[in-house]
Amino acid sequence: MKNETKILLHIVREKKIRRKDLEAIISVTPSTMTYLLDKLRDYIDVEEEASTLGKPPQVLSIAKNAWKILAINVGREKVRAVLYNAKGEELESFEHRVKKEDLSNEGINDVLKKTIEKFYDYDSIGIAFSGTINGEIVDSKILFLEGYDPVKSLQLKSLGVPYIIISDVEAIAAYESKTTGKSKVLVLNYGTGIGACYYEYHALFSRDEFKTIPFGHLYAGGNEKCYCGNVGCLETVASDYVIVKNYQNTNLNFIDFINREEEYWKTLKLVRSLHKTDQKMASELYKEVINHLAMYLGNTSILLGINEITLYGEGASSWLAAQLEEKINHLARNFSVSVKYGNVLDAVERGISLEAAINLIKRKLTK
């Protein structure tokens, strides 16, 4: 890997780094670093720290206009696209509410085509899907995608820019690791669906490890059929579907709920904020969900050897994170877990943009 690539990758992960530290990390002399920074002058900002003695230390960061990234988040509730500059500042955005008629390979592809056409002048594109990614093929029960090939169907190669295809939980995990600096993270994406990802950072110049966990489709008991075809999936007893069902006190069917989710958006918005106005009622509505999630998250923490979980998603809140943490640690003596609320609403989009920027650096900028 070229030294120019190493420099840019280090700065993307660290956001700011002292020149002297970077010289030591990649083992180059000050004169060589001067030569390399001159080659990268269009991509890097060099600032001087205040110093009382000697020459002020130089601090390196990515220049705002180094690149533009188009990040697209494809979920059951919405498709959201954001154009970011290299500092992670939002330049433009577009949002499409996903309806039942969009749920198919052709439907989602049509939405994505129209979304991409609204943007121009970007250097890399990343798309994250709610579902499973095998190579670049998407299978998503919740989006009714089967063997969907976004590269071919959207003709991504014809755009002339690098592209990446990942899952939404992978994007969140990448964002969490790169913004906190932690080498191991476990994120839970909670809403009408439930996904999880364990992310392990090995080294800057090797491939990071993503382990997507089909959390919502672990067996949890019960006799309700899931949209995945199985019976007793965790999503049928521990997702926002359960909250809506309890709130409306109806014999709501999980598959019908997923198919017609747009009809429940107002109710979802109401129950997700109920803890702000009526904590007693919220506690009753969420009791079943919290009990199930706490057991599965506690066991997962033991299996992975982690002591912190970050909760993201449309159904997440600081209140829910606190309730889960209390319940997990109350269940068993060997459970010792901190549950943090990931209150960044565009974490998926930002995670995609970071991964797309890394892909851009490796594939194009320093060739």
Secondary structure, DSSP 4 states (H G I P E B T S, - for coil): --HHHHHHHHHHHHSEEEHHHHHHHHT--HHHHHHHHHHTTTTEEEEE---SSSSPPEEEEE-TTS-EEEEEEE-SSEEEEEEEETT--EEEEEEEE--GGG-SHHHHHHHHHHHHTT--S-SEEEEEESSEEETTEEEETTTTEEEE-HHHHTTGGGGTS-EEEEEHHHHHHHHHHHHH--SEEEEEEESSSEEEEEEE---TTSPPEEEEE-GGGSB--SSPBPTTS-BSBTHHHHSHHHHHHHHHTS---HHHHHHTGGGGHHHHHHHHTGGGT-HHHHHHHHHHHHHHHHHHHHHHHHHHT-SEEEEESTT--HHHHHHHHHHHHHH-TT---EEEE---TTHHHHHHHHHHHHHHIIIIIT-
